[in-house]
């Protein structure tokens, strides 16, 4: 399943400058997804992080992973579009976060999320982020889908 940014915006409530998934390239319900974000020097975060040495913040990488995980969870649940429109994903915890290499403007940040466990509205996901096949970050994410 491939989704462009217009389809992603039908699932996630995030908008510029905080929508951090540009495209979903693979999605297997209840199993895994691959999505990406093209990191551009025009991102507002680079005005302050850091002006002379731009590095994409780790917390933004984790948020992008969380958003990709939210798409996986929403697409995996058996809901109508109307039901889904009344729900939102809240992240409960981010554990075992590690940052392995810096992400810079011009990089294609690829998120790989897989389901560790799902029980009802609770999802535990393994997240990894890559640039050109190199692992740059990883974390375990726990989320819950709740009513708005």
C-alpha positions as CSV (number, residue, x, y, z in Angstrom):
1,X,0.0,0.0,0.0
2,X,1.4,3.4,-1.1
3,X,0.2,6.7,0.3
4,X,1.1,10.2,-0.7
5,X,1.0,13.2,1.6
6,X,-2.7,13.9,0.7
7,X,-3.8,10.5,1.9
8,X,-1.5,10.8,5.0
9,X,-3.3,14.0,5.9
10,X,-6.6,12.1,5.9
11,X,-5.2,9.9,8.7
12,X,-2.9,12.1,10.7
13,X,-4.1,15.4,12.3
14,X,-0.6,17.0,11.9
15,X,0.1,19.8,9.4
16,X,3.0,21.9,8.3
17,X,5.5,22.4,10.0
18,X,4.8,19.3,12.1
19,X,3.7,16.7,9.5
20,X,6.9,14.6,9.3
21,X,5.9,11.8,6.9
22,X,6.0,12.6,3.2
23,X,5.1,9.2,1.8
24,X,4.3,5.6,2.8
25,X,6.0,3.2,0.5
26,X,4.9,-0.1,2.1
27,X,2.3,-1.1,4.6
28,X,1.2,-4.5,5.7
29,X,-1.7,-4.3,8.2
30,X,-0.9,-5.5,11.7
31,X,2.7,-6.1,10.7
32,X,4.9,-3.2,9.4
33,X,5.3,-0.1,7.4
34,X,8.0,1.8,5.6
35,X,7.6,5.6,5.2
36,X,9.9,8.5,4.6
37,X,10.5,12.2,5.0
38,X,12.7,14.3,2.8
39,X,14.8,16.5,5.1
40,X,15.2,20.0,3.6
41,X,17.3,23.0,4.6
42,X,14.1,25.0,4.4
43,X,12.7,23.2,7.6
44,X,12.1,25.9,10.3
45,X,14.0,23.8,12.8
46,X,17.3,24.5,11.1
47,X,17.0,28.2,12.0
48,X,18.1,27.3,15.5
49,X,19.5,23.7,15.3
50,X,22.2,24.7,14.3
51,X,22.6,27.7,12.0
52,X,26.2,27.0,11.1
53,X,26.0,23.2,11.4
54,X,22.4,22.0,10.5
55,X,21.5,18.7,12.2
56,X,18.0,17.4,12.2
57,X,17.0,17.0,15.9
58,X,16.6,13.5,17.4
59,X,13.3,14.4,18.9
60,X,12.0,15.2,15.3
61,X,13.2,11.8,14.1
62,X,11.3,10.1,17.0
63,X,8.2,12.1,16.2
64,X,8.4,11.1,12.5
65,X,8.7,7.5,13.6
66,X,5.7,8.0,15.9
67,X,3.6,9.5,13.0
68,X,4.5,6.5,10.7
69,X,3.5,4.2,13.5
70,X,0.2,6.0,13.9
71,X,-0.5,5.5,10.2
72,X,0.3,1.8,10.6
73,X,-2.0,1.5,13.7
74,X,-4.9,3.4,12.1
75,X,-4.7,1.4,8.8
76,X,-4.6,-1.9,10.8
77,X,-7.7,-1.2,12.9
78,X,-11.1,-2.2,11.4
79,X,-12.7,1.2,11.4
80,X,-14.8,3.1,8.9
81,X,-13.4,6.5,7.7
82,X,-16.1,8.2,9.8
83,X,-15.0,6.3,12.9
84,X,-11.3,7.0,12.2
85,X,-12.0,10.7,11.9
86,X,-13.2,10.7,15.5
87,X,-9.9,9.1,16.8
88,X,-6.4,10.2,17.4
89,X,-3.1,8.4,18.3
90,X,-1.5,9.4,21.7
91,X,2.0,8.1,22.3
92,X,2.3,6.8,25.8
93,X,6.1,6.1,25.9
94,X,9.2,6.0,23.8
95,X,11.8,3.6,25.2
96,X,15.3,2.5,24.3
97,X,15.8,5.5,22.0
98,X,19.2,5.6,20.4
99,X,20.8,8.0,18.0
100,X,23.5,6.5,15.8
101,X,24.3,9.1,13.2
102,X,23.4,12.7,12.4
103,X,20.7,13.5,9.9
104,X,21.4,16.5,7.7
105,X,19.5,18.6,5.1
106,X,19.2,16.7,1.9
107,X,18.9,13.3,3.5
108,X,15.9,11.0,2.9
109,X,14.9,9.8,6.3
110,X,13.3,6.4,6.0
111,X,11.2,5.1,8.9
112,X,10.7,1.3,9.4
113,X,8.0,0.4,11.9
114,X,7.0,-3.1,12.9
115,X,4.4,-4.3,15.4
116,X,5.8,-5.9,18.5
117,X,2.4,-6.2,20.2
118,X,-1.2,-5.1,19.7
119,X,-4.0,-5.4,22.3
120,X,-7.2,-3.5,21.4
121,X,-6.3,0.2,21.1
122,X,-2.8,-0.3,22.5
123,X,0.1,-0.7,20.1
124,X,3.8,-1.4,20.9
125,X,6.0,-0.8,17.9
126,X,9.7,-1.2,17.0
127,X,10.9,1.8,15.1
128,X,14.1,2.3,13.1
129,X,15.2,5.2,11.0
130,X,17.7,5.0,8.1
131,X,19.5,7.3,5.8
132,X,20.9,5.6,2.7
133,X,20.7,2.2,4.4
134,X,22.5,3.4,7.5
135,X,20.7,3.1,10.9
136,X,20.5,6.6,12.3
137,X,18.0,6.1,15.2
138,X,15.9,3.4,16.8
139,X,13.3,3.3,19.6
140,X,10.4,1.2,21.0
141,X,7.1,3.2,20.9
142,X,3.9,2.6,22.8
143,X,0.7,4.2,21.6
144,X,-3.0,4.2,22.2
145,X,-5.8,5.2,19.8
146,X,-8.4,7.3,21.7
147,X,-11.5,9.3,21.0
148,X,-10.8,13.0,20.1
